[in-house]
Amino acid sequence: MDTADKSFVRHPSRGLAPVAMMAVIFLGGCGSRESVSGKSAVSNPGAGVSLTVMAMTDESNAKFEDQALRKFGAERGLHVRYLPYLGSTNECLGMYRQLFQERSSQPDICEIDIIWPAILADDLVDLTPYLGDDIKAFPQELIQSFTIGGRLVALPTYLDTGLLYYRSDLLQKYGFRKPPATWDELGSMAKVIQTGERRSGKRDFWGFVWQGEAGEGLTCDALEWQSSEGGGHIIESDGTIRVSNPRAIHALERAVSWIGTISPPGVVSYGEDDSLNVWQSGNAAFMRGWLYGYGSMREPSCPVHDRFGAALLPGGPGGRSRVLGDMAVAVSKYSKHRAEAVAAIRDLTSARNEAVRARQAGSVPTRSMLQNRFDIMDNTPFRGPLAKDVLTGIVARPSVITGKSYEAVSRAYYTAVHSALTRQASPRKALADLEKQLVRITGLHASRD
């Protein structure tokens, strides 16, 4: 999610609850006893403990979390306030920073993005002593993303990655038996379908939509292109910068070639909502989207709810790649009710609640044991042909290795990619200049491939 711009936003700003207002609520206190559903939150005056939860999910996931946390509170005589955040992720990170700087005791529980642990680690509780062997229930790939300096500062709530959504009816109509396995196949299939649909009168139909706005969403998309082409992961696990090489250049050149051919010229300003709007209106054959949106796409109110499928993103010489975009829950170091807050997030991320979330919201559980359960995974994309691919091709952004420099690293990366997409610079020059900039930002060395 976006820590610098509004490109990758789970909760698009609707003009409600801006960061300053939310900070005032927390810093000044709030007498509200309402949950997100509008029902009275359970309170036991004798217990004297009130937990405040700052959330970043929406729709079905927010509904599940609200219910689960209120149930937890009812069972223990706690007052639980679940506050969904209605701003951009950029604003949310700013709010957390302000609250932590003020040593605010609220919120007790913070929902955070997967790229924030290193940024916020100093202000979050180390959960390691509380979990013991239960840590082993989560895939190591996820735990590593939330472990900073040996401290586990958050627990993942559900698995989120990039996926390729496709119109199953149009694949059948144009004689394609399965979704594209490579980016080149995607380009060919998108062109055939787009041409055919436009001939039938759909002048606004496009082959492929994605997130091209200069922001964190573009970092995610471009990393998938680069990694699947075998061009590296921006910064490798050994600290080597790898962005300016023939394969990375080729991947970016191919993306540039999509614009105005199979992707609308305006895709360079598309955020998540923009691409989703085109897709849901029935005006695209393929869309790069996030797993978390799968459940809402299946709702009867979605125009394409019965005419789409989900697949792994196309691959290349480097295999399949899809960026990890997890959400997690953490406990503020300044909470006055640390033990209760830790107990609450352990309950929220328990196997029992992960199974309920999967069935209700279509979200993929993070616990390995649940990912093999057909009855649990049936409402998620990872059923049928994708049943064994839950962790296939997952790529993490270099947020852990770059620490507090990640925001600057990501900003430099998506700005360089965007300059190529908008033809302000050639892909070769954009990535060469980017390499020099990343060396200055991080002090790391560039690869010589």
C-alpha positions, 0 to 999 in steps of 0.5 A, spaced: 500 500 500 501 507 498 506 510 503 507 516 499 502 517 494 494 515 493 496 510 488 494 504 492 488 505 496 484 500 500 479 506 502 479 511 497 478 518 500 471 520 501 472 527 504 471 523 511 475 523 517 482 526 515 488 525 518 488 531 523 480 529 525 482 522 527 488 524 531 484 529 535 479 524 536 485 519 539 489 525 542 483 528 545 479 522 547 472 520 544 466 518 548 463 514 543 461 507 544 459 505 537 462 500 533 462 500 525 455 497 525 452 502 529 450 497 535 452 499 542 459 496 543 459 491 549 462 494 555 463 492 562 464 498 567 467 493 572 472 491 568 474 498 566 478 496 560 477 499 553 480 497 547 480 502 541 482 498 534 484 503 528 482 499 522 484 499 514 480 494 511 473 495 508 467 492 506 466 484 507 473 484 511 471 490 516 464 487 517 468 480 519 473 484 524 468 488 527 464 482 529 469 478 531 472 483 535 466 485 539 465 478 540 472 477 543 470 483 547 463 480 550 466 474 552 471 478 556 467 484 559 471 489 555 469 495 551 471 494 544 471 500 539 472 498 532 474 504 527 474 503 520 479 509 517 476 512 511 482 516 508 488 514 504 493 509 506 498 515 506 494 519 511 493 513 515 501 512 516 501 520 517 496 519 523 500 513 526 506 517 526 503 523 529 499 519 534 506 515 536 510 521 537 505 524 542 505 517 545 498 517 545 495 511 549 490 510 543 489 506 538 491 500 542 491 495 536 493 498 529 492 495 522 498 496 518 500 495 511 506 490 510 511 495 508 510 499 514 513 494 519 520 497 519 517 504 519 513 503 525 517 498 529 520 502 534 513 504 536 510 497 536 510 491 541 514 485 540 509 479 539 514 474 539 514 472 547 506 472 546 506 467 541 511 461 542 511 455 537 504 458 534 509 463 530 510 456 526 503 456 523 504 462 519 508 461 512 515 464 513 515 468 507 509 472 511 513 472 518 519 475 515 516 481 512 513 483 519 520 481 523 524 487 524 531 486 528 529 480 530 522 483 533 515 480 530 511 487 530 505 484 527 501 478 525 498 478 518 490 477 518 489 475 511 494 473 504 493 479 499 497 478 492 496 481 485 492 477 481 490 477 473 482 477 473 479 475 466 473 475 463 471 468 462 465 469 457 470 473 452 475 467 453 470 462 450 467 467 445 474 468 442 476 461 442 481 461 448 481 455 453 485 458 458 488 465 461 495 467 458 501 464 461 506 469 459 505 477 458 506 476 451 500 471 451 496 476 454 498 482 449 496 477 443 489 475 447 488 482 449 488 485 442 484 479 439 478 480 444 479 488 444 479 488 436 473 483 436 469 487 442 470 494 438 467 491 432 461 489 435 460 496 437 463 497 444 468 503 442 470 504 449 473 496 450 480 495 452 484 489 453 488 490 459 487 495 465 492 496 471 495 501 475 499 506 472 499 512 477 505 514 480 505 511 486 505 505 490 501 501 486 505 502 480 511 500 484 507 493 485 505 492 478 512 494 475 516 489 480 511 484 478 513 485 470 521 486 472 521 480 476 517 475 472 522 477 466 528 475 470 530 482 471 531 482 479 527 485 485 529 492 485 534 491 491 536 483 492 536 480 499 543 481 499 543 488 499 544 489 491 541 494 487 538 491 481 534 495 476 538 497 470 539 491 466 537 488 459 531 484 462 528 489 466 529 494 461 525 489 456 519 488 461 518 496 462 519 497 454 513 492 453 509 495 458 510 502 454 508 498 448 501 497 451 499 504 452 494 506 447 494 499 444 491 494 449 491 499 455 487 506 455 492 512 454 489 514 461 492 508 464 498 512 466 493 516 471 490 509 474 489 508 481 486 501 484 479 504 483 480 507 476 482 500 473 476 496 477 471 501 475 473 500 468 473 492 469 467 492 473 463 496 467 465 490 463 470 494 459 476 490 459 478 483 458 483 483 463 485 486 469 491 486 474 488 487 481 488 485 488 486 478 491 482 482 496 477 484 491 475 477 489 469 477 494 466 483 492 467 482 485 462 476 486 457 480 489 450 480 485 451 487 484 457 487 480 456 487 473 461 482 471 460 477 477 458 471 473 463 472 467 470 472 470 475 468 473 482 469 477 489 466 475 496 467 477 499 473 473 503 472 467 510 470 467 516 470 463 523 467 464 523 469 471 517 465 472 511 467 475 511 473 480 506 477 484 507 482 489 505 480 497 500 486 499 498 483 506 495 487 512 497 485 519 495 487 526 499 490 531 499 493 538 502 500 540 507 500 545 503 506 548 497 502 549 495 502 557 492 495 556 497 491 552 495 484 555 488 485 552 490 488 546 495 482 544 490 477 546 485 480 542 489 480 535 491 473 537 484 471 537 483 475 531 488 471 527 486 465 530 485 459 526 478 459 527 477 466 525 481 465 519 477 460 517 470 464 518 473 470 515 475 466 508 468 463 508 465 470 509 469 475 506 473 470 500 480 472 503 485 467 503 488 465 510 495 466 512 496 459 516 498 454 512 494 448 515 488 452 512 490 453 505 489 446 504 482 445 506 477 445 500 471 447 505 475 453 507 478 455 500 472 454 496 470 462 497 477 464 495 480 464 488 485 458 490 480 453 488 480 448 483 486 449 478 489 454 483 488 450 489 496 448 490 498 455 488 497 459 494 504 461 495 506 460 488 511 466 485 510 471 491 515 477 491 516 482 497 517 489 496 524 491 499 521 494 505 525 490 510 532 490 507 531 498 506 528 499 513 526 507 514 528 508 507 523 504 503 519 510 502 524 514 498 526 507 495 519 506 492 518 513 490 524 513 486 522 507 483 515 508 481 517 515 479 522 512 474 517 507 471 512 513 470 517 517 466 518 511 461 510 510 461 509 517 459 515 517 454 518 523 458 525 518 458 526 511 455 526 505 459 533 504 458 535 511 461 529 511 466 532 505 469 539 507 469 538 514 472 534 510 477 540 505 479 544 512 481 539 515 485 538 508 489 545 508 490 545 515 493 539 513 497 541 507 500 548 507 500 548 500 497 552 497 491 548 496 484 549 489 480 553 489 474 549 484 470 
